Each structure stands twice: as structure tokens, then as C-alpha cells.
Amino acid sequence: GYETLGHRLLYVLAKQSQLTLLIACRSSKHVQNFCKELNSNLATVLPLYFGRNYFKIKIRR
């Protein structure tokens, strides 16, 4: 599905030091854990959480 493909793509992109990746998810726990995995690579990784109200996006650092 989209999640598997997206994860694979992000692991490849995370190896590029010149990139900043914005990772968005509806689960703050999931996005935090996934970004911790990616932070061991070279790209800057910023987790984003969006709840049921899609108009309010919170950046989590």
C-alpha cells in the first residue's frame, strides 16, 4: 500500500544530506517513531501531525 511504498521512498531520500523531509501522519506516536528511525540518516527530518481537523497542522520537534 501507500505506507509501504512511502516508507521505502523516505529511507532512500533520507540519505540525501541536502534534503529536508516533512513527514505527515494522523498518529503522532507513529510519526515520532518513524522520524526517529530516519534521523540516523543525513537528511533533516521534521514530523508533522494532523488530526481530524485537517486545517490545523502541528509541527512536532
trRosetta pair geometry for C-beta under 8 A, 3 or more apart (Angstrom, degrees):
i j d omega theta_ij theta_ji phi_ij phi_ji
1 4 5.7 102 52 12 61 98
1 5 7.2 -127 106 4 33 96
2 5 5.9 -64 -146 46 31 107
2 6 5.6 33 158 -24 69 115
3 6 5.7 -57 -141 39 25 113
3 7 6.3 27 160 -21 63 106
4 7 6.0 -54 -148 33 27 109
4 8 6.6 25 155 -16 62 107
5 8 5.9 -57 -151 36 31 111
5 9 6.3 29 154 -17 66 109
6 9 5.7 -57 -147 38 30 111
6 10 6.2 28 157 -19 65 109
7 10 5.8 -58 -146 38 29 110
7 11 6.5 33 156 -22 64 103
7 34 7.4 -109 -115 -145 98 123
8 11 5.9 -53 -152 31 30 111
8 12 6.8 27 151 -14 62 104
9 12 5.8 -59 -157 36 34 110
9 13 6.2 26 152 -14 69 111
10 13 5.5 -55 -138 43 35 109
10 14 5.9 44 158 -32 67 105
10 21 6.4 105 -144 -165 95 152
10 23 6.9 57 -133 -100 147 111
10 34 8.0 34 105 165 156 115
10 38 6.3 -57 148 -101 110 136
11 14 5.8 -47 -142 27 27 117
11 15 7.6 35 154 -26 54 98
11 38 7.2 -129 -97 -107 55 89
11 41 7.6 165 -154 -55 54 152
12 15 6.4 -56 -172 17 35 112
13 16 5.9 -53 -170 21 51 114
13 19 5.9 -95 172 108 92 170
13 21 6.0 117 117 -85 122 127
13 43 6.4 15 135 -38 75 162
14 19 7.7 -116 -106 78 29 126
14 21 6.4 -51 -88 -8 75 152
14 38 4.6 -131 -113 -159 150 97
14 41 3.7 88 141 74 103 155
14 42 6.9 136 154 44 60 62
14 43 4.6 -119 -142 30 48 118
14 45 6.6 4 -121 -69 107 118
15 41 5.4 -87 -80 -163 48 123
15 42 5.9 52 -164 26 32 109
15 43 7.2 1 24 -20 15 100
16 19 4.5 61 94 -3 109 116
16 42 6.5 -154 84 83 14 116
16 43 5.5 37 69 -71 66 106
17 42 3.8 -69 -79 158 76 122
17 43 6.5 -147 -111 -76 23 48
18 43 7.9 -33 58 -109 32 79
19 43 4.3 -26 77 -126 95 117
19 44 7.2 -156 106 35 53 72
20 43 6.7 172 -96 180 24 92
20 44 4.3 -19 -113 72 78 110
20 45 7.8 -176 -161 -75 55 25
20 46 6.7 19 177 -2 97 110
21 38 7.0 -81 71 156 144 150
21 43 5.3 58 -10 136 107 136
21 44 7.0 173 22 87 67 54
21 45 5.0 -13 65 -112 104 69
21 46 7.1 176 88 28 53 68
22 46 5.3 -22 -109 72 64 102
22 48 5.6 29 179 -19 93 125
23 31 5.7 163 119 -154 104 96
23 34 6.3 -152 165 101 151 118
23 35 5.5 -172 50 -78 145 99
23 38 7.3 153 -48 25 149 156
23 45 6.3 11 -9 -170 120 95
23 46 7.0 171 21 83 76 46
23 47 5.3 -36 71 -110 101 57
23 48 6.5 173 82 22 44 79
24 31 7.1 -34 -166 -115 17 139
24 48 4.2 -27 -97 77 76 114
24 49 7.6 171 -149 -82 62 18
24 50 6.1 12 -168 0 108 110
24 57 7.5 -43 -125 -142 117 120
25 28 7.5 166 88 -79 102 26
25 30 5.2 -126 154 89 154 108
25 31 3.7 -173 36 -64 125 108
25 34 7.4 117 -35 28 151 138
25 47 7.5 -38 23 -162 105 94
25 48 7.4 137 18 81 60 65
25 49 6.5 -31 71 -111 72 61
25 50 7.7 164 81 30 25 75
26 49 7.5 82 -145 -161 19 70
26 50 6.3 -52 -98 77 61 71
26 51 6.9 96 -151 -120 78 29
26 52 7.9 63 -149 -66 115 50
27 30 3.7 58 91 13 120 113
27 31 6.4 160 85 -12 64 84
27 49 7.7 -92 99 -131 18 99
28 31 6.0 -57 -142 41 31 106
28 32 6.1 33 158 -21 65 109
28 47 7.8 96 -151 147 63 129
28 49 4.2 8 -93 -112 85 147
28 60 6.5 121 -149 -52 101 159
29 32 6.0 -58 -148 36 26 111
29 33 6.4 22 158 -15 63 109
30 33 6.0 -60 -149 39 28 108
30 34 6.2 23 158 -16 65 111
31 34 5.8 -55 -141 40 30 110
31 35 6.1 29 159 -19 65 109
31 47 4.3 129 144 -158 106 113
31 48 6.9 -104 -174 61 155 40
31 49 5.8 -165 43 -80 149 80
31 60 7.2 115 103 47 120 135
32 35 6.0 -60 -147 38 26 108
32 36 6.6 32 153 -24 62 104
32 47 5.7 37 -84 -130 50 177
32 60 6.5 -68 -83 120 95 144
33 36 5.7 -51 -153 28 32 114
33 37 7.0 33 150 -18 62 101
34 37 5.7 -52 -159 31 37 113
34 38 6.6 27 149 -12 68 108
34 47 7.6 129 68 -104 89 112
35 38 5.5 -56 -145 42 38 109
35 39 6.2 51 154 -37 68 100
35 45 4.8 171 -153 137 90 123
35 46 7.5 -33 -136 154 140 6
35 47 4.3 -98 -31 -60 153 106
36 39 5.7 -44 -146 20 30 118
37 40 6.9 -53 180 12 36 108
38 41 5.7 -48 -175 23 59 114
38 43 7.3 -39 164 67 107 104
38 45 4.6 126 104 -90 120 160
39 45 5.3 -117 -77 41 72 128
41 45 7.8 83 57 -37 99 123
46 59 6.3 -19 172 -155 117 105
46 61 7.1 -32 -137 -92 86 79
47 59 7.7 130 85 -162 55 56
47 60 4.8 -35 89 67 105 104
47 61 7.8 173 43 -83 87 33
48 57 5.8 -4 -173 -176 114 109
48 58 7.2 151 -159 78 63 45
48 59 5.9 -38 -105 -105 76 59
48 60 7.1 166 -105 17 22 84
49 57 7.5 155 77 -160 43 62
49 58 5.2 -21 64 65 93 97
49 60 5.6 49 -7 -21 110 123
50 53 8.0 -124 -179 81 81 52
50 54 5.7 44 165 -131 129 57
50 56 7.2 150 -141 86 77 55
50 57 4.9 -33 -89 -107 100 77
50 58 7.4 162 -85 21 48 70
51 54 7.9 -137 77 -70 48 39
51 56 6.8 -9 39 76 100 104
53 56 5.0 30 104 20 110 106
54 57 7.9 11 -178 -62 49 86
